[in-house]
Amino acid sequence: MTVDAEVPSRSSPIRTGEVELLEFLSRRRAWEDRDREVSCSDVRALVRGISDGLLMVMPLWLALAWWLAK
């Protein structure tokens, strides 16, 4: 005996296959959003590290520019 998986549910006219597809798509969207958030935070951390490094060596660049200007 075969079972029809595409029977509409009693409480909703949406078929169970459509609900599973919507759940899958929403999960995939959540995963993509989380991955995007993680990669953006990694990029922000990289930019922060570069700017901190530049700020740390800024006095050296200023001293060099002042010395060359003399």
C-alpha positions as CSV (number, residue, x, y, z in Angstrom):
1,M,0.0,0.0,0.0
2,T,1.5,3.4,-1.0
3,V,1.2,6.5,1.1
4,D,0.5,9.8,-0.6
5,A,2.8,12.4,1.1
6,E,1.1,15.3,-0.7
7,V,-2.2,15.1,1.2
8,P,-3.3,18.4,2.5
9,S,-3.4,18.7,6.2
10,R,-6.7,19.1,8.0
11,S,-5.9,22.4,9.6
12,S,-4.2,24.1,6.6
13,P,-4.6,24.0,2.8
14,I,-0.8,24.0,2.5
15,R,0.5,20.5,1.6
16,T,3.1,18.9,3.9
17,G,5.7,18.9,1.2
18,E,5.3,22.7,0.8
19,V,5.7,23.1,4.5
20,E,8.9,21.1,4.6
21,L,10.3,23.2,1.7
22,L,9.4,26.4,3.5
23,E,11.1,25.1,6.7
24,F,14.2,24.1,4.7
25,L,14.4,27.5,3.0
26,S,14.0,29.3,6.2
27,R,16.7,27.3,7.9
28,R,19.0,27.8,4.9
29,R,18.3,31.6,5.1
30,A,19.2,31.5,8.8
31,W,22.4,29.7,8.1
32,E,23.4,32.2,5.4
33,D,22.6,35.1,7.7
34,R,24.7,33.6,10.5
35,D,27.6,32.9,8.1
36,R,27.4,36.5,6.8
37,E,27.4,37.8,10.4
38,V,30.4,35.7,11.3
39,S,32.3,36.8,8.2
40,C,31.4,40.5,8.8
41,S,32.6,40.3,12.4
42,D,35.9,38.7,11.2
43,V,36.4,41.5,8.7
44,R,35.6,44.1,11.4
45,A,38.2,42.5,13.7
46,L,40.8,42.6,10.9
47,V,40.1,46.2,10.1
48,R,40.3,47.0,13.9
49,G,43.6,45.2,14.1
50,I,45.0,47.1,11.1
51,S,43.9,50.4,12.4
52,D,45.3,49.7,15.9
53,G,48.6,48.7,14.3
54,L,48.7,51.9,12.3
55,L,47.9,54.0,15.3
56,M,50.7,52.3,17.3
57,V,53.4,53.1,14.7
58,M,52.0,56.6,14.0
59,P,54.5,58.4,16.4
60,L,57.3,56.7,14.5
61,W,55.9,58.0,11.2
62,L,55.5,61.5,12.7
63,A,59.0,61.5,14.0
64,L,60.4,60.4,10.7
65,A,58.4,63.1,8.8
66,W,59.6,65.7,11.3
67,W,63.2,64.6,10.9
68,L,63.0,64.6,7.1
69,A,61.4,68.1,7.1
70,K,64.4,69.6,9.0
